[in-house]
Amino acid sequence: MSTLQKYRTLLEIPDEMQLLTLGEGHTPLVRSRSIGPDLGLKNLFFKLETLNPTGSYKDRFAALALSGLLADRAPICLATSSGNTGAALAAYSTIANIPCHIALIDGTPMGKLTQMYAHGAHLWMLKDFGKDVKKTDEIFEGLKGIAREYNTGIQVSAFSTQPFAMQGVQTISYELCDRGNQPQDVFVPAGGGGLTLAIARGFQKWSLAHKALHTTRVHCVQPEGNDTMASAIRNGKRAAPVDKSTTTISGLQVPSILDGNDVVREVTETGGNGYLVTDQRIMEWQESLARKEGIYAEPAGAVSVAGLERALQQGEINVNDNVVCIITGHGFKNTSAAKPEVVHINEFKELKKLLNKL
């Protein structure tokens, strides 16, 4: 049974709607073998959204988005993306038999472009889109006009634009609770804030339906070069756009607010906090996940672990609590972040000599 079907009673889905699926959801929750003990945590877990069909949590969004477009007889799927949303929408568009057109964030990694193209999506790279807030807003207004011409919406993984499809992302929280051991803390990477908001709302909805014993604290983690929400949460202020996003972390370069103010309010209501982390530390944690835990995450997927480290440094986490880091996307999506060291050998006997030195 698909995740959407399993939790259908917690989602506002018309009874007659056919739900498309590629097997999204039901992703593993893996106990940390090394990083947790190294940090002094007794119960650290990783939610591996890397194992969704297209390699990220965005499949949960795309499954419901394309189910809705199919029900509405939409002529096209029109979207904006820095990669993962586009890859997911392109894949689900194929099974819905709906043409997919994607306006790309400037600088989208080649791995993600290749994935979208493989599924037959039409790709349009727009200069400074997703980096400069003024240019981003102008382009988005133009896309709204195109959407009106085709009598459809723009598929963006944010509640501010697609609240119906974003319900699919809330199933992450339902899966974490359904194991009978609801976590005390969840750390979430954030760009526009849609994932963070979905997880916070998912826990809230589960709590109301099942009378949960405690509230899970949801923490919003952002790169320092795109601080639209994290500092606002910590300082009790409103979310604010940045003129130019300077982070190099693909997927989190969102200078606009999108779901920002709702994130600030609802994360605060859970008792969670905001954390800023450097690009360098994110890259170091990406390497640690791969080499210590066997988890190959794209840089954006390691942001949650960097945020957890900051929380521990500031004494804001109980080391005995159950803590979950959301690992959002697979490392194969952005291989430019890795720099393999390869030793070239001419003769087999040279290999044997090298091995004997180890």
BAZAKE-784278 format. One record per residue: residue in one letter; x, y, z of N, C-alpha, C in turn. Coordinates in steps of 0.1 Angstrom, whole numbers, plus 2048, in hexadecimal, padded with zeros to 3 digits. Layout:
% residues N
aXYZXYZXYZ/...
//
This chain:
% residues 358
m8087F480080080080080980C800/s8068167F780E8227F780C82A804/t81683380781583B812809844812/l80684A8077FA8538067ED84B809/q7EC83F8047E18378067E0833815/k7EB83081B7EB82B8297E6836832/y7EA84382F7E784E8387DC857832/r7D48518297CA8598227C086082C/t7BD85A8377B48608407B986C847/l7C786E8477CD87A84D7CF885842/l7CC8818357CE88B82A7C188F824/e7C089B8207B48A081A7B389D80B/i7B08918087B088C7FA7A28887F7/p79C88D7EC78F8897E878E8797E6/d7838747EB7818657EB78385F7DD/e77F8667D377F8617C578D8627BE/m7968697C57A386C7BE7AB85F7BD/q7B085C7B27BA8517B07C88567B4/l7CE84E7BC7DC8527C17E684B7B8/l7EF8537B27FA84E7AB80684A7B5/t80D8407B181883C7BA8238357B2/l8308387B783B8317B28428297BD/g83B8287C88408217D484782B7DE/e8438387DD8498427E684583F7F5/g84D8457FE84B84380C850836812/h84C83481E85082882685F827826/t86683382787483382787A82F835/p88682983588C82484188F82F84B/l88E82B85889383386389E82B869/v8AB8308678B782886B8BE82E877/r8C08268818C882A88D8D682D889/s8DB83888E8E983C88C8F3832893/r8FC82D88C90682489291382C897/s91583789192283E89492084D898/i91985489091886389291186689F/g90685E8A28FF8608AE90885E8BB/p90E8538BC9178518C792385B8C8/d92885F8BC9338698BC92E8778C1/l92187A8BF91B8868C49168858D2/g9168798D89118778E59028748E6/l8FC8718DB8EE86E8DA8EB85F8DB/k8E185B8E38DE84D8E58D48488DA/n8CC8518D48C284D8CB8C18578BF/l8CA8568B68CA85E8AA8C685589F/f8BC85A8978B885388B8B885B87F/f8B98558738B985C8668AD85785E/k8A586085A89985D85189E85E843/l89F85283C8A685282F89C854824/e899861821891865816898863809/t8A586080A8AD85D7FE8A88507F6/l8A08487FD89C83C7F788E83C7F2/n8898487EF87C84A7E78808477D8/p8768457D08788417C28828497BA/t8818577BB88A85F7B48958657BD/g8968607C98A18637D289F86F7DC/s8938747DE89187E7E788387E7ED/y8808857F78738867FD86988D7F4/k86D8937E986489A7E085A8917D9/d85D8847D985487A7D384787A7DA/r84787D7E783B87D7EF8328897EA/f8388947E783189F7E182C89C7D3/a8358977CB8328957BD82788B7BB/a8268817C381C8767C280E87D7C4/l80C8867CD7FF88C7D07FD8977C5/a80889E7C28068A97B88018A47AA/l8078997A68038937997F688C79A/s7F38877A57E58817A77DB88C7A5/g7DE8987AB7D58A37AA7D48A879C/l7DF8A97957DF8AE7877D78A477E/l7D98987807D288D7787C388E77B/a7BF8907877B189278A7AB89E784/d7B38A97837AE8B577D7AF8B676E/r7B48AB7687B78AB75A7C08B6755/a7CA8B975D7D38C47597DB8C174D/p7DD8CA7447E48C87377F38C6739/i7F98CD7438078CC74580A8CC754/c8168C875881B8CA7658268D5764/l8238E176A82C8EC7698328EE777/a8408EE7788468EF7858528F7785/t8578FB79186490179386C8F779C/s8798F779A8818ED7A28908F07A1/s8968EC7AD8A58EC7AD8AA8DE7AB/g8A18D57A88A58C77A589C8BC7AA/n89B8BB7B78948AF7BD8858AF7BA/t87E8BB7BB8708BC7B786E8B97A9/g8778BE7A08768BC7928778AD78E/a8818A7794883898792877890796/a8728937A186688C7A685A88F79D/l85789B79A84C89F79184D899783/a85989977E85C893771859884771/a85D87D77B85A86F77C84B86C77D/y84487378683687078882E87577C/s83387F77582C88476982B87975E/t83687175E83686675482B85C756/i82885876381E84F766810855765/a80F86276680386A76480086D756/n80B86B74D80A86F73F80787D73D/i80E88674580C89474481989B741/p81A8A37368278AA73382C8B273F/c8398B274283F8B974D8498C3749/h8468D074D84F8DB7498548E1756/i8618E37578688E77648708F4761/a86D8FE76987690A769880908774/l88D90777089790377989E90E781/i8A190C78D8A99157958B791678E/d8BD92278D8CA9247878D491C78F/g8DB9137888E690B78E8E28FD793/t8D68F978E8D18EB7928DC8E178E/p8E08D87978EB8CE7948E88C5788/m8F28C17818F08B97768EA8AB779/g8ED8A57848E68997878D789A788/k8D28A578D8C48A778E8BE8AA780/l8C58B27788C18B576B8C08A8763/t8CA89F7648CA89375D8BE88A760/q8BB88A76D8AF8827728A288776C/m8A089576C89489A767893897758/y89E89975189E89774289B88873F/a8A087F74789E87174588F86E745/h88887574D87987274E87187A744/g87888273B87188873086D896733/a87189C73E86D8AA7418738B4738/h86C8BF7358718CB72E8778D4738/l8848D873688B8DF74088F8ED73B/w88D8F774489090574089890B74C/m8A590F7498AE9157538AD924752/l8A992A75D8A793975E8B1940766/k8B89497608C39507668BF957773/d8C695477E8C595A78B8B8956792/f8B094D78C8A49487938A894079F/g8A29437AA8A593C7B78B19417BE/k8B894B7B88C49517BF8C195F7C3/d8BC9677BA8B89757BC8AA9767BF/v8A697C7CA89897C7CE88F9847C5/k89498F7C088C9987B78899907A9/k89498B7A489398379788A977799/t88B9707A48839657A78749687A8/d8719737AE8639777AF85D97B7A1/e86598279986198678C85E979783/i86797078486596377C85995C781/f85795B78E84C95479383F95A78F/e83E96778E83296E78A82F96A77B/g83A96A773838966765833957764/l83894F76C83494176C82593F770/k82094877981294877D80994B770/g80E95476880695775C80594B753/i81094475181093874980792E74F/a80792C75C7FE9237627F0926760/r7EC9337607DE93775E7DA93374F/e7E49357467E19327387DD923736/y7E491B73E7E190C73D7D8907747/n7D291074E7C890D7587CD902762/t7D99057687DF8FC7717E790577B/g7EE8FE7857F690678F80490378C/i80D90979481B90779481F8FE79F/q8258F379B8298E97A58368ED7AC/v8358F27B88408F57C183D8EE7CE/s8488E87D48468E17E08458EA7EC/a83A8F27ED8388FB7F88298FC7FA/f8258FE8078178FF80A81190C805/s8199168038149237FE80F9227EF/t8149187E88109167DA8089097D8/q80C8FE7DF8058F17DC8028EA7EA/p7F98EF7F17F68E97FF7F18DB7FE/f7E98D87F37E48CB7F17EF8C07F0/a7F88C37E68038B97E480C8B87F0/m80E8C37F78188C38028138BA80D/q8068B680E8028AD8188098A0817/g80E89C80A81589080982288F811/v82889B81383589C81A832899829/q82689D82E82389A83C82388C840/t82388383682387483983187083F/i83B87983E848876845845875854/s83E87F85983B88086783287486B/y829870863820865866828858867/e83285685E83A84A85F84284A86C/l84885686F85085687C848853888/c83B85788883385589482D847894/d82B84188882483488782C82988C/r83982B88F84282189484081F8A3/g8378288A98348278B883F82D8C0/n8488358BB85383B8C28558498BD/q84C8528BE84C85F8B98598678BE/p86186C8B586D8738B986B8808C1/q8748838C98738908D087889C8C8/d8828998BF8878A48B788989F8A8/v8868A889F8898A589188F8B188A/f89B8AE8848A28B987D8A08B886E/v89C8C48688988C485A89F8CF852/p8A58CB8478AB8D583E8A18DE838/a8A48EB83689A8F483289F8FE827/g89890081C89A90A81288F913812/g88490F80C87791780C86F914818/g87290981F86B90582B85F8FB82A/g85C8F781E8518EE81C8528E1824/l85E8DB8238608CE82A85F8D0839/t8658DA83F8648DD84D8558DF852/l84E8E784A8408E984D8388DD84C/a83A8D48428338C88408358BF84C/i8418BE8508448B585C83E8BA869/a83F8C786B8388CD8778298CA876/r8238CC86B8148CA86A8118BB86B/g81A8B38658178A58668178A0875/f8208A487D8208A088B8148A6892/q8108B288F8048B88957F88B0892/k7F68AC8857EA8A58817EA897887/w7F68918887F688488E7F388489D/s7F888F8A47F58918B27E68928B5/l7E089A8AC7D189C8AE7C988F8AC/a7CE8878A27C687B89F7C98708A8/h7D58708AE7D98648B77DC8688C5/k7DA8748C97DC8798D77EA8758DB/a7F487A8D48028788D780687C8E5/l8108758EB8148798F881D8858F9/h8238888EE82C8948EE82C89A8E0/t8318A78E08338AE8D38418AC8CE/t8438A98C28508A88BC8558B68B9/r8618B98BD8678C68BA86D8C58AC/v8688CE8A386D8CF8958778DA894/h8838D788F88E8E288E8918E5880/c8918F187C8948F686F8A38FA86D/v8A98F38648B88F58628BA8FB854/q8C19068538C490C8478D390F845/p8D89108398E69158378E792383A/e8F292883F8F49368428F193F837/g8F493B82A8F294381F8E394581A/n8DA93F8228CC94081E8C394082B/d8C694A8338BF94B8408B295383F/t8A894C83A89B95283989294F845/m89594484C88C94085789393D864/a89F9378648A59318708A793C87B/s8AD9478778AF9518818A2957886/a89895887D88B95D88188595588B/i88694888A88093E8948879418A1/r8949418A189C9438AD89A9508B4/n89795B8AC8969688B288896D8B3/g87E9648B08709688B186C9738A7/k87197389B86E97D891867976885/r86397E87B85D97986F868974865/a86496B85D86D967852870973849/a87C97384287F97E83988797882E/p88597D82188C97981689B97E817/v8A497780F8B197C80E8B3981800/d8BB98C7FE8BC9927F18C29887E7/k8CD9817EB8D39777E38D796B7EC/s8D395F7E88D79537EF8E69507EC/t8EE94F7F68FD94D7F390193E7F6/t8F89367FC8FC9287FE8FE9217F1/t9079177F290A90E7E69029017E7/i8FA9007F18F28F37F48E68F37EB/s8E78EB7E08DC8E97D78CF8E57DE/g8C48EB7DA8B78E87E08B38F17EB/l8BD8F77F18BA9007FD8BD90F7FA/q8BE9127ED8C19207E88B49277E5/v8AC9297EF89F92F7ED89E93D7F4/p8A09487ED8A19557F489395A7F8/s8889557F287B95A7F4875953801/i86B95980686595481385D947811/l85594680684C93A804844937811/d84892C81884192782484792D831/g85093782F85893B83B85193F847/n84794884684094C852838941859/d83293885282C92D85883692485F/v84192285884C91A85F85092086C/v85292D86C85793487984C931884/r84093388083593288A83492388F/e83391A88683090C88983B90588F/v84890888B8539028918549078A0/t8529148A28529198AF8479128B8/e83C9108B38319098BA8358FB8BE/t83D8F48B78428E78BB84C8E78C6/g8528F38C885D8F48D186B8F38CA/g86A8F28BD8768F18B587E8FE8B4/n8898FD8AD8919098AC89790A89D/g89E91589B8A591788E8B491688F/y8BA9108858C990F8868CF912878/l8DA91A8798E291D86D8EF91586D/v8F39108618FF90886090690D854/t91390B85491C90F84991C90583E/d91E90983191F90082692A8F6828/q9368FB82E9418F283093D8E683A/r9368EA8459328DF84E9288D6848/i9208DB8409168D283991E8C8830/m9288CC82992F8C38219378B9829/e93C8BD8349438B483D93A8A9843/w92D8AD8469248A384B91F89A840/q91E89F83391B89682892588B827/e93288F82993D88482893C87B834/s93988084093887884C92C86E84B/l92187284591586984391985D83A/a92186183092485682692F84D82C/r93885283494484A838941843846/k93884984E93684385B92983C85C/e91F83F85491283985590E832848/g91583383D91282D83190683382A/i90484082D8F88488278FE85281E/y8FB85181190085A8078F5864804/a8F687080A8EC87B8098F2886801/e8E988D7F98ED8997F38F08A37FE/p8F78AE7FB8FB8B88068EE8BD80E/a8E38C08078D78C480E8D28BA818/g8D58AD8158D08A381E8D88A282B/a8E48A882B8ED8A88378EB8B4840/v8E38BD83B8E08CA8428DA8C7850/s8D18BD8518CB8BA85E8D58B5868/v8DF8AE8648E98A986E8F28B5872/a8F58BE8698FC8CA86D8F48D2877/g8E78D38758DE8DA87F8DE8D388C/l8DE8C688C8DE8BF8998EB8C28A1/e8F68C28999038C58A09028D38A7/r8FC8DD8A08FB8EA8A68F38EA8B2/a8E88E28B28DF8E28BD8E68DB8CA/l8EE8D18C78F68CB8D29008D58D7/q9078DC8CF9118E58D390B8F08DC/q8FE8F38D98F88FE8E18F08F88ED/g8F18EB8EF8EA8E58FB8DB8E58FA/e8D68E48EE8C78E58EC8C08D88E9/i8C78CD8EA8C28BF8E88C58B68F4/n8BB8AF8F88BD8A49028C38988FC/v8CF8949008D68898F98CF87C8FB/n8C587B9048BE86E9068B186D8FD/d8AD8788F78A18788EF8A38718E1/n89886D8DB8988688CD8998738C4/v8A38748BC8A687F8B28A78798A4/v8A088089B8A087C88D8A5887884/c8AE88387B8B388D8718AD888863/i8A689185C8A088E84F8AB88F845/i8AE88483E8B88848338B0884826/t8B08908208A68938168A888E808/g8B588D8048B78897F68C48817F4/h8C58797EA8D08707E78DC8787E1/g8E88737E58F48797E08F68787D1/f8F086E7CB8F286D7BC8EC8797B5/k8E38817BC8DD88C7B58E68987B3/n8F18987BB8FB8A37BA90989E7BC/t90E8977B291B8917B392689B7B2/s9238A77AE92D8B27AD9338B57BA/a92B8B27C59308B57D393B8AB7D7/a93C8A07D09478967D49538977CA/k95F8957D096B8967C89738897CB/p97087F7C39778727C59868727C3/e98D86B7CC99B8697CA99D85B7C4/v9A385B7B89A584E7B19B484C7AF/v9B98407B39C783D7B09C78347A3/h9CE8397999CF83278C9DB82978C/i9D981C7899E381278A9E480B77C/n9F18097789F380376B9F47F476C/e9FA7EF7779FC7E07789F67DB785/f9F17CF7859EA7C97909F47C879C/kA017C5799A0A7C47A4A0C7D17AC/eA097DC7A6A097E97AD9FE7EA7B7/l9F37E57B39E77E57BC9EA7DC7C9/k9F17D17C69F47C87D19FE7CF7DB/kA087D67D6A117DD7DEA0A7E87E7/lA007EF7E09F97F97E79F07F37F3/l9EA7E87F09E27E17FA9EA7DD806/n9F67D88039FF7D380DA037DE817/kA037EB812A077F681A9FB7FB824/l9EF7F68219E47FB8299E47F5837/
//
